[in-house]
Amino acid sequence: MTDPRELERLAIDAATRAGDHLRDHRPRRVEVVATKSSDVDIVTAMDRAAEEMIVEYLLAARPGDGVFGEEGHSRTSQSGITWVIDPIDGTVNYLYALDDYGVSIAAVEGDPDPLTWTPLAACVHNPPRRLSYHAAAGHGAFADDRPLRGPTSTGLSGALVATGFGYRAERRTRQAEIVTALLGEVRDIRRLGAASLDLCLVGDGRLDAYYERGLSPWDHAAGALIAREAGALVTGPDGGPADAEMTVAAGVPLHGELLARLAELDAFSGY
Ligand code: LIP
């Protein structure tokens, strides 16, 4: 049985090395090399370079592991452990030289499917702040060496709620309707642009809640474990694992209140 703290250390080292490269070698003009679901769903040369660095480092240390990366690295695991990688979560922020982006790396046991995998270890590294959020299953969550403060216990009307919007205009239009309905019912809304950081900030009590529909597994794999190890609830619409349908993260009682309100707003399907 692999010690999750060994995997956590590897994730921190791999994320920090890639993060140093992203920060210190960021070109003045970041090159967009491809688009995915829409013209604004971009891939940069630095996304690809960072993923290559991360995969090379992790497989040099653990050659039998699997890989499931946003930018195309995919490898079946022989060891039972797979690395779920988003080399730049918050790519648009990176493109615009905004500081809210993260190198997100999680080690999971089982298939790379958020509905069935067992998260073991995670790191979300924020290069501009030289800060690593990290966790090993059963061993708590940290920001560098500081234990995370844990989620807040506020109710919906006093909540600072983060969310995000998809890359397709049709989805964003529906998401705007939902956030408009919530805006008059909560303290305020934030849209940072990186799900992995949003989830870590809920675990650190610096956001009261986060919700988003349409996340990919690599967007939430690491941040969800870190938030959970800090004491937050992170689920999908039915209280099960977070998935593309919906990710909701908060402490109690807010998690239940927000989930119920999103259900009333029909936020879980149709867009
Ligand atoms: C981003 C997510 C964010 C979402 C953005 C985008 P990416 O991931 O972290 O929460 O709102 O639309 O999907 O594409 O930067 O890896």
Residues whose N, C-alpha, C, O or C-beta is under 5 A from the ligand:
A	BS01	LIP	I88 D89 G90 T91 V92 G164 F165 G166 Y167 G193 A194 A195 S196 D219
